[in-house]
């Protein structure tokens, strides 16, 4: 293997099984034994690794360095920060109806696939927020509505949430779901309803 390093000794490219002379820059490269490359270390968010070559000893080592966060990573951090800063307020019922409705979609959806939930965890289920009140490993027939000994509904009784654009089958509206839309209350007449009452009027019944 032939490596090419920059002025700081960091490997910028590698050529494997490249015959001598087939690349005009080959004489600028350094031939190494591929087995001399150490295992790549694990990194955390905001970190990357650079492979460094010591010209004196010929040793190759990985250096963990900081890197700019991607847009997706920044969004994940912001979402997590909002969850952390609002979790205690949700537990203590310090938020208004409107504030709770705004926060529903930043919390992870409940999963029945063997997730280990801790006391105090907040999850989203059927467009409502639920607090875990008993630690458990989830299963499909212990959803937050059925398993009232495991979860506490944090949405005030009688609240009909505002219609929100579903992102897929997992949060689509089903028969009987009620929403407020442009000041009126509607009930879904179909399962898998991803349209608003104006986009698909036959999928909704005006209640009030």
PyMOL commands that place a pseudoatom at each C-alpha (Angstrom):
pseudoatom trace, name=CA, resn=UNK, resi=1, chain=A, elem=C, hetatm=0, pos=[0.000, 0.000, 0.000]
pseudoatom trace, name=CA, resn=UNK, resi=2, chain=A, elem=C, hetatm=0, pos=[1.180, 3.517, -0.779]
pseudoatom trace, name=CA, resn=UNK, resi=3, chain=A, elem=C, hetatm=0, pos=[0.073, 6.487, 1.306]
pseudoatom trace, name=CA, resn=UNK, resi=4, chain=A, elem=C, hetatm=0, pos=[0.287, 10.213, 0.622]
pseudoatom trace, name=CA, resn=UNK, resi=5, chain=A, elem=C, hetatm=0, pos=[0.689, 12.577, 3.547]
pseudoatom trace, name=CA, resn=UNK, resi=6, chain=A, elem=C, hetatm=0, pos=[0.240, 16.310, 3.960]
pseudoatom trace, name=CA, resn=UNK, resi=7, chain=A, elem=C, hetatm=0, pos=[2.759, 18.742, 5.486]
pseudoatom trace, name=CA, resn=UNK, resi=8, chain=A, elem=C, hetatm=0, pos=[1.553, 17.831, 8.988]
pseudoatom trace, name=CA, resn=UNK, resi=9, chain=A, elem=C, hetatm=0, pos=[2.073, 14.134, 8.454]
pseudoatom trace, name=CA, resn=UNK, resi=10, chain=A, elem=C, hetatm=0, pos=[-1.599, 13.192, 8.093]
pseudoatom trace, name=CA, resn=UNK, resi=11, chain=A, elem=C, hetatm=0, pos=[-2.543, 10.578, 5.519]
pseudoatom trace, name=CA, resn=UNK, resi=12, chain=A, elem=C, hetatm=0, pos=[-4.701, 12.143, 2.813]
pseudoatom trace, name=CA, resn=UNK, resi=13, chain=A, elem=C, hetatm=0, pos=[-5.006, 9.263, 0.366]
pseudoatom trace, name=CA, resn=UNK, resi=14, chain=A, elem=C, hetatm=0, pos=[-4.049, 5.621, -0.058]
pseudoatom trace, name=CA, resn=UNK, resi=15, chain=A, elem=C, hetatm=0, pos=[-3.375, 3.490, -3.082]
pseudoatom trace, name=CA, resn=UNK, resi=16, chain=A, elem=C, hetatm=0, pos=[-3.672, -0.268, -2.799]
pseudoatom trace, name=CA, resn=UNK, resi=17, chain=A, elem=C, hetatm=0, pos=[-1.912, -2.605, -5.239]
pseudoatom trace, name=CA, resn=UNK, resi=18, chain=A, elem=C, hetatm=0, pos=[-0.993, 0.230, -7.572]
pseudoatom trace, name=CA, resn=UNK, resi=19, chain=A, elem=C, hetatm=0, pos=[1.929, -0.707, -9.861]
pseudoatom trace, name=CA, resn=UNK, resi=20, chain=A, elem=C, hetatm=0, pos=[5.001, 1.543, -9.665]
pseudoatom trace, name=CA, resn=UNK, resi=21, chain=A, elem=C, hetatm=0, pos=[4.913, 4.180, -12.388]
pseudoatom trace, name=CA, resn=UNK, resi=22, chain=A, elem=C, hetatm=0, pos=[1.208, 3.958, -13.178]
pseudoatom trace, name=CA, resn=UNK, resi=23, chain=A, elem=C, hetatm=0, pos=[0.572, 7.149, -11.231]
pseudoatom trace, name=CA, resn=UNK, resi=24, chain=A, elem=C, hetatm=0, pos=[2.685, 10.260, -11.906]
pseudoatom trace, name=CA, resn=UNK, resi=25, chain=A, elem=C, hetatm=0, pos=[2.655, 11.122, -8.197]
pseudoatom trace, name=CA, resn=UNK, resi=26, chain=A, elem=C, hetatm=0, pos=[3.820, 7.689, -7.075]
pseudoatom trace, name=CA, resn=UNK, resi=27, chain=A, elem=C, hetatm=0, pos=[7.309, 8.881, -6.153]
pseudoatom trace, name=CA, resn=UNK, resi=28, chain=A, elem=C, hetatm=0, pos=[5.767, 11.289, -3.639]
pseudoatom trace, name=CA, resn=UNK, resi=29, chain=A, elem=C, hetatm=0, pos=[4.135, 8.427, -1.800]
pseudoatom trace, name=CA, resn=UNK, resi=30, chain=A, elem=C, hetatm=0, pos=[5.363, 6.227, 1.023]
pseudoatom trace, name=CA, resn=UNK, resi=31, chain=A, elem=C, hetatm=0, pos=[5.022, 2.466, 0.813]
pseudoatom trace, name=CA, resn=UNK, resi=32, chain=A, elem=C, hetatm=0, pos=[3.731, 0.819, 3.983]
pseudoatom trace, name=CA, resn=UNK, resi=33, chain=A, elem=C, hetatm=0, pos=[2.562, -2.562, 5.169]
pseudoatom trace, name=CA, resn=UNK, resi=34, chain=A, elem=C, hetatm=0, pos=[-1.264, -2.455, 5.373]
pseudoatom trace, name=CA, resn=UNK, resi=35, chain=A, elem=C, hetatm=0, pos=[-1.071, -4.538, 8.553]
pseudoatom trace, name=CA, resn=UNK, resi=36, chain=A, elem=C, hetatm=0, pos=[0.724, -1.635, 10.248]
pseudoatom trace, name=CA, resn=UNK, resi=37, chain=A, elem=C, hetatm=0, pos=[-2.461, 0.463, 10.228]
pseudoatom trace, name=CA, resn=UNK, resi=38, chain=A, elem=C, hetatm=0, pos=[-3.969, 0.311, 13.743]
pseudoatom trace, name=CA, resn=UNK, resi=39, chain=A, elem=C, hetatm=0, pos=[-7.680, -0.310, 14.440]
pseudoatom trace, name=CA, resn=UNK, resi=40, chain=A, elem=C, hetatm=0, pos=[-9.804, 2.788, 13.922]
pseudoatom trace, name=CA, resn=UNK, resi=41, chain=A, elem=C, hetatm=0, pos=[-10.907, 4.193, 17.310]
pseudoatom trace, name=CA, resn=UNK, resi=42, chain=A, elem=C, hetatm=0, pos=[-14.518, 4.950, 18.130]
pseudoatom trace, name=CA, resn=UNK, resi=43, chain=A, elem=C, hetatm=0, pos=[-15.621, 8.554, 17.978]
pseudoatom trace, name=CA, resn=UNK, resi=44, chain=A, elem=C, hetatm=0, pos=[-18.342, 10.651, 19.554]
pseudoatom trace, name=CA, resn=UNK, resi=45, chain=A, elem=C, hetatm=0, pos=[-20.546, 13.252, 17.967]
pseudoatom trace, name=CA, resn=UNK, resi=46, chain=A, elem=C, hetatm=0, pos=[-18.423, 16.149, 16.703]
pseudoatom trace, name=CA, resn=UNK, resi=47, chain=A, elem=C, hetatm=0, pos=[-15.270, 14.044, 16.387]
pseudoatom trace, name=CA, resn=UNK, resi=48, chain=A, elem=C, hetatm=0, pos=[-13.412, 12.452, 13.498]
pseudoatom trace, name=CA, resn=UNK, resi=49, chain=A, elem=C, hetatm=0, pos=[-10.109, 10.593, 13.188]
pseudoatom trace, name=CA, resn=UNK, resi=50, chain=A, elem=C, hetatm=0, pos=[-7.026, 11.331, 11.123]
pseudoatom trace, name=CA, resn=UNK, resi=51, chain=A, elem=C, hetatm=0, pos=[-4.331, 8.782, 10.398]
pseudoatom trace, name=CA, resn=UNK, resi=52, chain=A, elem=C, hetatm=0, pos=[-0.884, 10.197, 11.204]
pseudoatom trace, name=CA, resn=UNK, resi=53, chain=A, elem=C, hetatm=0, pos=[2.445, 8.939, 9.838]
pseudoatom trace, name=CA, resn=UNK, resi=54, chain=A, elem=C, hetatm=0, pos=[5.626, 9.520, 11.840]
pseudoatom trace, name=CA, resn=UNK, resi=55, chain=A, elem=C, hetatm=0, pos=[8.418, 9.885, 9.296]
pseudoatom trace, name=CA, resn=UNK, resi=56, chain=A, elem=C, hetatm=0, pos=[11.038, 9.249, 11.967]
pseudoatom trace, name=CA, resn=UNK, resi=57, chain=A, elem=C, hetatm=0, pos=[9.733, 5.918, 13.216]
pseudoatom trace, name=CA, resn=UNK, resi=58, chain=A, elem=C, hetatm=0, pos=[7.398, 4.935, 10.379]
pseudoatom trace, name=CA, resn=UNK, resi=59, chain=A, elem=C, hetatm=0, pos=[4.607, 4.435, 12.939]
pseudoatom trace, name=CA, resn=UNK, resi=60, chain=A, elem=C, hetatm=0, pos=[0.961, 5.014, 12.045]
pseudoatom trace, name=CA, resn=UNK, resi=61, chain=A, elem=C, hetatm=0, pos=[-1.400, 6.281, 14.722]
pseudoatom trace, name=CA, resn=UNK, resi=62, chain=A, elem=C, hetatm=0, pos=[-4.945, 7.625, 14.720]
pseudoatom trace, name=CA, resn=UNK, resi=63, chain=A, elem=C, hetatm=0, pos=[-5.581, 11.078, 16.181]
pseudoatom trace, name=CA, resn=UNK, resi=64, chain=A, elem=C, hetatm=0, pos=[-9.102, 11.964, 17.343]
pseudoatom trace, name=CA, resn=UNK, resi=65, chain=A, elem=C, hetatm=0, pos=[-9.889, 15.578, 16.423]
pseudoatom trace, name=CA, resn=UNK, resi=66, chain=A, elem=C, hetatm=0, pos=[-12.911, 17.836, 16.599]
pseudoatom trace, name=CA, resn=UNK, resi=67, chain=A, elem=C, hetatm=0, pos=[-14.975, 18.522, 13.495]
pseudoatom trace, name=CA, resn=UNK, resi=68, chain=A, elem=C, hetatm=0, pos=[-17.908, 20.824, 12.735]
pseudoatom trace, name=CA, resn=UNK, resi=69, chain=A, elem=C, hetatm=0, pos=[-21.327, 19.368, 13.505]
pseudoatom trace, name=CA, resn=UNK, resi=70, chain=A, elem=C, hetatm=0, pos=[-23.583, 18.498, 10.594]
pseudoatom trace, name=CA, resn=UNK, resi=71, chain=A, elem=C, hetatm=0, pos=[-27.000, 20.113, 10.277]
pseudoatom trace, name=CA, resn=UNK, resi=72, chain=A, elem=C, hetatm=0, pos=[-28.647, 16.821, 11.278]
pseudoatom trace, name=CA, resn=UNK, resi=73, chain=A, elem=C, hetatm=0, pos=[-26.442, 16.536, 14.372]
pseudoatom trace, name=CA, resn=UNK, resi=74, chain=A, elem=C, hetatm=0, pos=[-27.241, 20.101, 15.408]
pseudoatom trace, name=CA, resn=UNK, resi=75, chain=A, elem=C, hetatm=0, pos=[-30.955, 19.351, 15.027]
pseudoatom trace, name=CA, resn=UNK, resi=76, chain=A, elem=C, hetatm=0, pos=[-30.616, 16.192, 17.141]
pseudoatom trace, name=CA, resn=UNK, resi=77, chain=A, elem=C, hetatm=0, pos=[-28.786, 18.101, 19.890]
pseudoatom trace, name=CA, resn=UNK, resi=78, chain=A, elem=C, hetatm=0, pos=[-31.359, 20.891, 19.893]
pseudoatom trace, name=CA, resn=UNK, resi=79, chain=A, elem=C, hetatm=0, pos=[-34.218, 18.388, 20.081]
pseudoatom trace, name=CA, resn=UNK, resi=80, chain=A, elem=C, hetatm=0, pos=[-32.544, 16.568, 22.964]
pseudoatom trace, name=CA, resn=UNK, resi=81, chain=A, elem=C, hetatm=0, pos=[-31.916, 19.857, 24.777]
pseudoatom trace, name=CA, resn=UNK, resi=82, chain=A, elem=C, hetatm=0, pos=[-35.582, 20.783, 24.475]
pseudoatom trace, name=CA, resn=UNK, resi=83, chain=A, elem=C, hetatm=0, pos=[-36.569, 17.384, 25.849]
pseudoatom trace, name=CA, resn=UNK, resi=84, chain=A, elem=C, hetatm=0, pos=[-34.209, 17.756, 28.815]
pseudoatom trace, name=CA, resn=UNK, resi=85, chain=A, elem=C, hetatm=0, pos=[-35.282, 21.292, 29.682]
pseudoatom trace, name=CA, resn=UNK, resi=86, chain=A, elem=C, hetatm=0, pos=[-39.007, 20.595, 29.410]
pseudoatom trace, name=CA, resn=UNK, resi=87, chain=A, elem=C, hetatm=0, pos=[-39.176, 17.089, 30.906]
pseudoatom trace, name=CA, resn=UNK, resi=88, chain=A, elem=C, hetatm=0, pos=[-39.436, 18.250, 34.515]
pseudoatom trace, name=CA, resn=UNK, resi=89, chain=A, elem=C, hetatm=0, pos=[-42.081, 20.835, 33.620]
pseudoatom trace, name=CA, resn=UNK, resi=90, chain=A, elem=C, hetatm=0, pos=[-44.134, 18.115, 31.943]
pseudoatom trace, name=CA, resn=UNK, resi=91, chain=A, elem=C, hetatm=0, pos=[-43.793, 15.821, 34.957]
pseudoatom trace, name=CA, resn=UNK, resi=92, chain=A, elem=C, hetatm=0, pos=[-44.959, 18.568, 37.304]
pseudoatom trace, name=CA, resn=UNK, resi=93, chain=A, elem=C, hetatm=0, pos=[-47.877, 19.615, 35.068]
pseudoatom trace, name=CA, resn=UNK, resi=94, chain=A, elem=C, hetatm=0, pos=[-46.500, 23.130, 34.676]
pseudoatom trace, name=CA, resn=UNK, resi=95, chain=A, elem=C, hetatm=0, pos=[-47.294, 23.501, 30.969]
pseudoatom trace, name=CA, resn=UNK, resi=96, chain=A, elem=C, hetatm=0, pos=[-50.464, 24.750, 29.329]
pseudoatom trace, name=CA, resn=UNK, resi=97, chain=A, elem=C, hetatm=0, pos=[-52.546, 22.800, 26.830]
pseudoatom trace, name=CA, resn=UNK, resi=98, chain=A, elem=C, hetatm=0, pos=[-51.050, 24.753, 23.944]
pseudoatom trace, name=CA, resn=UNK, resi=99, chain=A, elem=C, hetatm=0, pos=[-47.485, 24.204, 25.155]
pseudoatom trace, name=CA, resn=UNK, resi=100, chain=A, elem=C, hetatm=0, pos=[-48.023, 20.453, 25.547]
pseudoatom trace, name=CA, resn=UNK, resi=101, chain=A, elem=C, hetatm=0, pos=[-49.463, 20.200, 22.056]
pseudoatom trace, name=CA, resn=UNK, resi=102, chain=A, elem=C, hetatm=0, pos=[-46.398, 21.954, 20.666]
pseudoatom trace, name=CA, resn=UNK, resi=103, chain=A, elem=C, hetatm=0, pos=[-44.047, 19.549, 22.471]
pseudoatom trace, name=CA, resn=UNK, resi=104, chain=A, elem=C, hetatm=0, pos=[-45.705, 16.266, 21.471]
pseudoatom trace, name=CA, resn=UNK, resi=105, chain=A, elem=C, hetatm=0, pos=[-43.706, 15.826, 18.299]
pseudoatom trace, name=CA, resn=UNK, resi=106, chain=A, elem=C, hetatm=0, pos=[-40.240, 16.360, 19.785]
pseudoatom trace, name=CA, resn=UNK, resi=107, chain=A, elem=C, hetatm=0, pos=[-40.516, 13.258, 21.988]
pseudoatom trace, name=CA, resn=UNK, resi=108, chain=A, elem=C, hetatm=0, pos=[-39.751, 9.752, 20.713]
pseudoatom trace, name=CA, resn=UNK, resi=109, chain=A, elem=C, hetatm=0, pos=[-42.704, 7.536, 19.837]
pseudoatom trace, name=CA, resn=UNK, resi=110, chain=A, elem=C, hetatm=0, pos=[-43.499, 4.668, 22.163]
pseudoatom trace, name=CA, resn=UNK, resi=111, chain=A, elem=C, hetatm=0, pos=[-42.164, 1.317, 20.968]
pseudoatom trace, name=CA, resn=UNK, resi=112, chain=A, elem=C, hetatm=0, pos=[-43.360, -2.132, 21.991]
pseudoatom trace, name=CA, resn=UNK, resi=113, chain=A, elem=C, hetatm=0, pos=[-40.187, -3.817, 20.747]
pseudoatom trace, name=CA, resn=UNK, resi=114, chain=A, elem=C, hetatm=0, pos=[-38.440, -4.615, 24.017]
pseudoatom trace, name=CA, resn=UNK, resi=115, chain=A, elem=C, hetatm=0, pos=[-37.320, -1.095, 24.966]
pseudoatom trace, name=CA, resn=UNK, resi=116, chain=A, elem=C, hetatm=0, pos=[-36.099, -0.652, 28.550]
pseudoatom trace, name=CA, resn=UNK, resi=117, chain=A, elem=C, hetatm=0, pos=[-38.101, 2.312, 29.851]
pseudoatom trace, name=CA, resn=UNK, resi=118, chain=A, elem=C, hetatm=0, pos=[-37.082, 4.097, 33.057]
pseudoatom trace, name=CA, resn=UNK, resi=119, chain=A, elem=C, hetatm=0, pos=[-39.277, 5.968, 35.511]
pseudoatom trace, name=CA, resn=UNK, resi=120, chain=A, elem=C, hetatm=0, pos=[-39.641, 9.534, 34.263]
pseudoatom trace, name=CA, resn=UNK, resi=121, chain=A, elem=C, hetatm=0, pos=[-39.142, 8.805, 30.564]
pseudoatom trace, name=CA, resn=UNK, resi=122, chain=A, elem=C, hetatm=0, pos=[-41.530, 10.726, 28.311]
pseudoatom trace, name=CA, resn=UNK, resi=123, chain=A, elem=C, hetatm=0, pos=[-42.905, 9.135, 25.126]
pseudoatom trace, name=CA, resn=UNK, resi=124, chain=A, elem=C, hetatm=0, pos=[-45.381, 10.041, 22.411]
pseudoatom trace, name=CA, resn=UNK, resi=125, chain=A, elem=C, hetatm=0, pos=[-48.321, 7.754, 21.672]
pseudoatom trace, name=CA, resn=UNK, resi=126, chain=A, elem=C, hetatm=0, pos=[-51.387, 8.528, 19.564]
pseudoatom trace, name=CA, resn=UNK, resi=127, chain=A, elem=C, hetatm=0, pos=[-50.539, 12.252, 19.572]
pseudoatom trace, name=CA, resn=UNK, resi=128, chain=A, elem=C, hetatm=0, pos=[-50.345, 12.453, 23.382]
pseudoatom trace, name=CA, resn=UNK, resi=129, chain=A, elem=C, hetatm=0, pos=[-47.461, 12.496, 25.865]
pseudoatom trace, name=CA, resn=UNK, resi=130, chain=A, elem=C, hetatm=0, pos=[-47.094, 9.787, 28.488]
pseudoatom trace, name=CA, resn=UNK, resi=131, chain=A, elem=C, hetatm=0, pos=[-44.734, 9.590, 31.450]
pseudoatom trace, name=CA, resn=UNK, resi=132, chain=A, elem=C, hetatm=0, pos=[-43.316, 6.226, 32.494]
pseudoatom trace, name=CA, resn=UNK, resi=133, chain=A, elem=C, hetatm=0, pos=[-44.281, 5.652, 36.143]
pseudoatom trace, name=CA, resn=UNK, resi=134, chain=A, elem=C, hetatm=0, pos=[-42.929, 2.109, 36.455]
pseudoatom trace, name=CA, resn=UNK, resi=135, chain=A, elem=C, hetatm=0, pos=[-39.682, 0.835, 34.942]
pseudoatom trace, name=CA, resn=UNK, resi=136, chain=A, elem=C, hetatm=0, pos=[-40.276, -2.020, 32.503]
pseudoatom trace, name=CA, resn=UNK, resi=137, chain=A, elem=C, hetatm=0, pos=[-39.279, -3.653, 29.251]
pseudoatom trace, name=CA, resn=UNK, resi=138, chain=A, elem=C, hetatm=0, pos=[-41.889, -2.803, 26.652]
pseudoatom trace, name=CA, resn=UNK, resi=139, chain=A, elem=C, hetatm=0, pos=[-43.968, -5.289, 24.732]
pseudoatom trace, name=CA, resn=UNK, resi=140, chain=A, elem=C, hetatm=0, pos=[-46.560, -4.807, 22.017]
pseudoatom trace, name=CA, resn=UNK, resi=141, chain=A, elem=C, hetatm=0, pos=[-49.628, -5.352, 24.226]
pseudoatom trace, name=CA, resn=UNK, resi=142, chain=A, elem=C, hetatm=0, pos=[-48.481, -2.869, 26.926]
pseudoatom trace, name=CA, resn=UNK, resi=143, chain=A, elem=C, hetatm=0, pos=[-49.103, 0.372, 25.095]
pseudoatom trace, name=CA, resn=UNK, resi=144, chain=A, elem=C, hetatm=0, pos=[-49.503, 3.570, 27.170]
pseudoatom trace, name=CA, resn=UNK, resi=145, chain=A, elem=C, hetatm=0, pos=[-53.299, 3.579, 26.884]
pseudoatom trace, name=CA, resn=UNK, resi=146, chain=A, elem=C, hetatm=0, pos=[-53.770, -0.053, 27.905]
pseudoatom trace, name=CA, resn=UNK, resi=147, chain=A, elem=C, hetatm=0, pos=[-51.004, -0.287, 30.525]
pseudoatom trace, name=CA, resn=UNK, resi=148, chain=A, elem=C, hetatm=0, pos=[-52.210, 2.420, 32.897]
pseudoatom trace, name=CA, resn=UNK, resi=149, chain=A, elem=C, hetatm=0, pos=[-50.033, 1.028, 35.705]
pseudoatom trace, name=CA, resn=UNK, resi=150, chain=A, elem=C, hetatm=0, pos=[-46.929, 1.744, 33.623]
pseudoatom trace, name=CA, resn=UNK, resi=151, chain=A, elem=C, hetatm=0, pos=[-47.788, 5.134, 32.111]
pseudoatom trace, name=CA, resn=UNK, resi=152, chain=A, elem=C, hetatm=0, pos=[-49.427, 8.398, 33.087]
pseudoatom trace, name=CA, resn=UNK, resi=153, chain=A, elem=C, hetatm=0, pos=[-51.145, 10.478, 30.404]
pseudoatom trace, name=CA, resn=UNK, resi=154, chain=A, elem=C, hetatm=0, pos=[-49.728, 14.002, 30.606]
pseudoatom trace, name=CA, resn=UNK, resi=155, chain=A, elem=C, hetatm=0, pos=[-52.285, 15.598, 28.284]
pseudoatom trace, name=CA, resn=UNK, resi=156, chain=A, elem=C, hetatm=0, pos=[-55.150, 17.277, 30.156]
pseudoatom trace, name=CA, resn=UNK, resi=157, chain=A, elem=C, hetatm=0, pos=[-58.460, 15.420, 29.981]
pseudoatom trace, name=CA, resn=UNK, resi=158, chain=A, elem=C, hetatm=0, pos=[-60.794, 16.452, 27.210]
pseudoatom trace, name=CA, resn=UNK, resi=159, chain=A, elem=C, hetatm=0, pos=[-58.169, 18.197, 25.098]
pseudoatom trace, name=CA, resn=UNK, resi=160, chain=A, elem=C, hetatm=0, pos=[-58.569, 17.707, 21.374]
pseudoatom trace, name=CA, resn=UNK, resi=161, chain=A, elem=C, hetatm=0, pos=[-55.183, 18.369, 19.760]
pseudoatom trace, name=CA, resn=UNK, resi=162, chain=A, elem=C, hetatm=0, pos=[-54.616, 20.520, 16.733]
pseudoatom trace, name=CA, resn=UNK, resi=163, chain=A, elem=C, hetatm=0, pos=[-54.317, 18.661, 13.420]
pseudoatom trace, name=CA, resn=UNK, resi=164, chain=A, elem=C, hetatm=0, pos=[-50.660, 18.013, 12.565]
pseudoatom trace, name=CA, resn=UNK, resi=165, chain=A, elem=C, hetatm=0, pos=[-49.386, 16.861, 9.181]
pseudoatom trace, name=CA, resn=UNK, resi=166, chain=A, elem=C, hetatm=0, pos=[-48.541, 13.131, 9.599]
pseudoatom trace, name=CA, resn=UNK, resi=167, chain=A, elem=C, hetatm=0, pos=[-45.139, 12.056, 8.338]
pseudoatom trace, name=CA, resn=UNK, resi=168, chain=A, elem=C, hetatm=0, pos=[-46.115, 8.438, 7.643]
pseudoatom trace, name=CA, resn=UNK, resi=169, chain=A, elem=C, hetatm=0, pos=[-48.247, 5.482, 8.679]
pseudoatom trace, name=CA, resn=UNK, resi=170, chain=A, elem=C, hetatm=0, pos=[-46.861, 5.561, 12.231]
pseudoatom trace, name=CA, resn=UNK, resi=171, chain=A, elem=C, hetatm=0, pos=[-48.533, 8.886, 13.101]
pseudoatom trace, name=CA, resn=UNK, resi=172, chain=A, elem=C, hetatm=0, pos=[-51.444, 8.924, 10.643]
pseudoatom trace, name=CA, resn=UNK, resi=173, chain=A, elem=C, hetatm=0, pos=[-54.943, 9.466, 12.006]
pseudoatom trace, name=CA, resn=UNK, resi=174, chain=A, elem=C, hetatm=0, pos=[-57.302, 6.518, 12.348]
pseudoatom trace, name=CA, resn=UNK, resi=175, chain=A, elem=C, hetatm=0, pos=[-61.062, 6.073, 12.573]
pseudoatom trace, name=CA, resn=UNK, resi=176, chain=A, elem=C, hetatm=0, pos=[-62.395, 7.986, 15.578]
pseudoatom trace, name=CA, resn=UNK, resi=177, chain=A, elem=C, hetatm=0, pos=[-59.401, 10.262, 16.080]
pseudoatom trace, name=CA, resn=UNK, resi=178, chain=A, elem=C, hetatm=0, pos=[-60.503, 13.831, 16.725]
pseudoatom trace, name=CA, resn=UNK, resi=179, chain=A, elem=C, hetatm=0, pos=[-58.610, 17.010, 15.902]
pseudoatom trace, name=CA, resn=UNK, resi=180, chain=A, elem=C, hetatm=0, pos=[-59.177, 20.721, 15.853]
pseudoatom trace, name=CA, resn=UNK, resi=181, chain=A, elem=C, hetatm=0, pos=[-58.608, 22.313, 12.463]
pseudoatom trace, name=CA, resn=UNK, resi=182, chain=A, elem=C, hetatm=0, pos=[-59.101, 25.984, 11.609]
pseudoatom trace, name=CA, resn=UNK, resi=183, chain=A, elem=C, hetatm=0, pos=[-61.249, 26.458, 14.705]
pseudoatom trace, name=CA, resn=UNK, resi=184, chain=A, elem=C, hetatm=0, pos=[-63.497, 23.413, 14.221]
pseudoatom trace, name=CA, resn=UNK, resi=185, chain=A, elem=C, hetatm=0, pos=[-63.437, 19.839, 15.550]
pseudoatom trace, name=CA, resn=UNK, resi=186, chain=A, elem=C, hetatm=0, pos=[-63.238, 16.952, 13.084]
pseudoatom trace, name=CA, resn=UNK, resi=187, chain=A, elem=C, hetatm=0, pos=[-63.315, 13.172, 13.475]
pseudoatom trace, name=CA, resn=UNK, resi=188, chain=A, elem=C, hetatm=0, pos=[-61.433, 10.870, 11.136]
pseudoatom trace, name=CA, resn=UNK, resi=189, chain=A, elem=C, hetatm=0, pos=[-63.643, 8.491, 9.143]
pseudoatom trace, name=CA, resn=UNK, resi=190, chain=A, elem=C, hetatm=0, pos=[-60.788, 6.388, 7.768]
pseudoatom trace, name=CA, resn=UNK, resi=191, chain=A, elem=C, hetatm=0, pos=[-57.649, 4.649, 8.998]
pseudoatom trace, name=CA, resn=UNK, resi=192, chain=A, elem=C, hetatm=0, pos=[-54.249, 5.836, 7.805]
pseudoatom trace, name=CA, resn=UNK, resi=193, chain=A, elem=C, hetatm=0, pos=[-55.566, 9.360, 7.296]
pseudoatom trace, name=CA, resn=UNK, resi=194, chain=A, elem=C, hetatm=0, pos=[-52.697, 11.661, 6.337]
pseudoatom trace, name=CA, resn=UNK, resi=195, chain=A, elem=C, hetatm=0, pos=[-54.788, 14.447, 4.793]
pseudoatom trace, name=CA, resn=UNK, resi=196, chain=A, elem=C, hetatm=0, pos=[-56.250, 17.560, 6.368]
pseudoatom trace, name=CA, resn=UNK, resi=197, chain=A, elem=C, hetatm=0, pos=[-60.024, 18.087, 6.415]
pseudoatom trace, name=CA, resn=UNK, resi=198, chain=A, elem=C, hetatm=0, pos=[-59.689, 20.503, 3.483]
pseudoatom trace, name=CA, resn=UNK, resi=199, chain=A, elem=C, hetatm=0, pos=[-57.449, 18.194, 1.439]
pseudoatom trace, name=CA, resn=UNK, resi=200, chain=A, elem=C, hetatm=0, pos=[-59.717, 15.149, 1.880]
pseudoatom trace, name=CA, resn=UNK, resi=201, chain=A, elem=C, hetatm=0, pos=[-63.149, 16.258, 3.158]
pseudoatom trace, name=CA, resn=UNK, resi=202, chain=A, elem=C, hetatm=0, pos=[-64.699, 12.775, 2.795]
pseudoatom trace, name=CA, resn=UNK, resi=203, chain=A, elem=C, hetatm=0, pos=[-62.106, 11.434, 5.236]
pseudoatom trace, name=CA, resn=UNK, resi=204, chain=A, elem=C, hetatm=0, pos=[-63.387, 13.664, 8.044]
pseudoatom trace, name=CA, resn=UNK, resi=205, chain=A, elem=C, hetatm=0, pos=[-66.657, 14.408, 9.813]
pseudoatom trace, name=CA, resn=UNK, resi=206, chain=A, elem=C, hetatm=0, pos=[-67.284, 17.886, 11.163]
pseudoatom trace, name=CA, resn=UNK, resi=207, chain=A, elem=C, hetatm=0, pos=[-68.204, 17.590, 14.866]
pseudoatom trace, name=CA, resn=UNK, resi=208, chain=A, elem=C, hetatm=0, pos=[-68.318, 21.211, 15.980]
for i in range(1, 208): cmd.bond("trace and resi %d" % i, "trace and resi %d" % (i + 1))
show_as sticks, trace
zoom trace
